[in-house]
Amino acid sequence: MDSKFWHDVWDEGQIGFHQSEVNKNLKNHLNLLQSTEHEILVPLCGKSLDMNYLVSENYTVYGVEIVKKAIIEYFDEHKLNYHCEDISTEQNVKFESYTTENNKLQLYHGDFHQFDQLGIKFSAIYDRASMIALPPELREVHAQSLRNLTKKNGTILLITLEYDQSKVNGPPHSLETAEVQSLFSNDFEITIINEEKTKNIGPKFKNNGINFVTQKVYCLKRK
Ligand SMILES: C[S@@+](CC[C@H](N)C(=O)[O-])C[C@H]1O[C@@H](n2cnc3c(N)ncnc32)[C@H](O)[C@@H]1O
C-alpha cells in the first residue's frame, strides 16, 4: 500500500475511521500512559480528536501523518494557528513539522516509518487505527518503528480489531493476538487490558456477513 491510497482516501473524504468522539478506551486507560515528561506519540494520527483530549490532559502531543490535507484540516477545524518548519536529516529523511503557538501539539507530515530517524524517543505511545490500518506485510516495519521509538519502561496503548479476514479485505485489517505476541514479545511485556465484541461496525463489514468484530486493547511495556 503506497501513500497514494491514503491521499485518495482523504481527497475523497472516505474517512470512516475518523471518530466524532474521544476514544473511550483512551479515556479509560489513560493512567497507563502517565510519564514524567507528559509527552505522547500518536502514529498515523489523521485528524483524531483523541489528540485534543490528550492536550487537554496536559500532554504535549506528537502526531505523524503522511497526508498533509489531514493535518491542515485538523488545525482549521480547531481554529488553531500553527507554524511550519522543514526538517531534514543527513540521511535525507524529510518531514514538515506543524506546531501550535503553545507548542503543545506538533504534527509531523511524513512517513511514520522514517520518524525514528529524527532521534526522538517516547515514554507513551497511543496506537489506534494505526497498526491495523496497515497491510500485514508492513506490520514488522511498523513494529520495528514502535520499538525504536519507545524508551525503556515506556508504554504503548495498542488498539486492534479481530474479525474473519477471509470475508472482507481491510483496512482495517484483522490482527490476532498471536501475531501481536510474535511481533512484540521479545521487547515488551504484553497485557490485554480490555476485550469487547462490538456490533457497532460499518456497512463494509455488515454487507460481507460480519456481524461483530472483537476490539482488543493491549498495554505493551518496553523491557
Ligand atoms: C485509519 S487512519 C487512522 C487515523 C487516526 N489514528 C484515527 O484514529 O483517526 C490511518 C491514517 O494513517 C495515515 N497513514 C498511512 N500510512 C502512513 C504512514 N506511513 N505514515 C504516516 N501516516 C500514515 C493515513 O493517511 C490515515 O490518516
Ligand as a Chemical Component Dictionary entry (heavy atoms), coordinates in Angstrom:
data_LIG
# 
_chem_comp.id                   LIG 
_chem_comp.type                 NON-POLYMER 
_chem_comp.pdbx_formal_charge   0 
_chem_comp.three_letter_code    LIG 
# 
loop_
_chem_comp_atom.comp_id 
_chem_comp_atom.atom_id 
_chem_comp_atom.alt_atom_id 
_chem_comp_atom.type_symbol 
_chem_comp_atom.charge 
_chem_comp_atom.model_Cartn_x 
_chem_comp_atom.model_Cartn_y 
_chem_comp_atom.model_Cartn_z 
_chem_comp_atom.pdbx_ordinal 
LIG C1  C1  C 0  -7.120 4.510 9.636  1  
LIG S1  S1  S 1  -6.471 6.131 9.697  2  
LIG C2  C2  C 0  -6.421 6.397 11.457 3  
LIG C3  C3  C 0  -6.198 7.820 11.858 4  
LIG C4  C4  C 0  -6.195 8.037 13.386 5  
LIG N1  N1  N 0  -5.265 7.164 14.064 6  
LIG C5  C5  C 0  -7.571 7.945 13.971 7  
LIG O1  O1  O 0  -7.739 7.231 14.971 8  
LIG O2  O2  O -1 -8.496 8.606 13.446 9  
LIG C6  C6  C 0  -4.786 5.889 9.255  10 
LIG C7  C7  C 0  -4.060 7.190 8.960  11 
LIG O3  O3  O 0  -2.684 6.920 8.754  12 
LIG C8  C8  C 0  -2.194 7.714 7.702  13 
LIG N2  N2  N 0  -1.010 6.986 7.196  14 
LIG C9  C9  C 0  -0.990 5.856 6.458  15 
LIG N3  N3  N 0  0.270  5.429 6.255  16 
LIG C10 C10 C 0  1.078  6.311 6.909  17 
LIG C11 C11 C 0  2.484  6.403 7.106  18 
LIG N4  N4  N 0  3.334  5.514 6.570  19 
LIG N5  N5  N 0  2.974  7.430 7.838  20 
LIG C12 C12 C 0  2.130  8.350 8.398  21 
LIG N6  N6  N 0  0.788  8.308 8.229  22 
LIG C13 C13 C 0  0.262  7.309 7.515  23 
LIG C14 C14 C 0  -3.367 7.833 6.749  24 
LIG O4  O4  O 0  -3.289 8.943 5.911  25 
LIG C15 C15 C 0  -4.546 7.908 7.726  26 
LIG O5  O5  O 0  -4.840 9.247 8.056  27 
# 
loop_
_chem_comp_bond.comp_id 
_chem_comp_bond.atom_id_1 
_chem_comp_bond.atom_id_2 
_chem_comp_bond.value_order 
_chem_comp_bond.pdbx_ordinal 
LIG C1  S1  SING 1  
LIG S1  C2  SING 2  
LIG S1  C6  SING 3  
LIG C2  C3  SING 4  
LIG C3  C4  SING 5  
LIG C4  N1  SING 6  
LIG C4  C5  SING 7  
LIG C5  O1  DOUB 8  
LIG C5  O2  SING 9  
LIG C6  C7  SING 10 
LIG C7  O3  SING 11 
LIG C7  C15 SING 12 
LIG O3  C8  SING 13 
LIG C8  N2  SING 14 
LIG C8  C14 SING 15 
LIG N2  C9  SING 16 
LIG N2  C13 SING 17 
LIG C9  N3  DOUB 18 
LIG N3  C10 SING 19 
LIG C10 C11 SING 20 
LIG C10 C13 DOUB 21 
LIG C11 N4  SING 22 
LIG C11 N5  DOUB 23 
LIG N5  C12 SING 24 
LIG C12 N6  DOUB 25 
LIG N6  C13 SING 26 
LIG C14 O4  SING 27 
LIG C14 C15 SING 28 
LIG C15 O5  SING 29 
# 
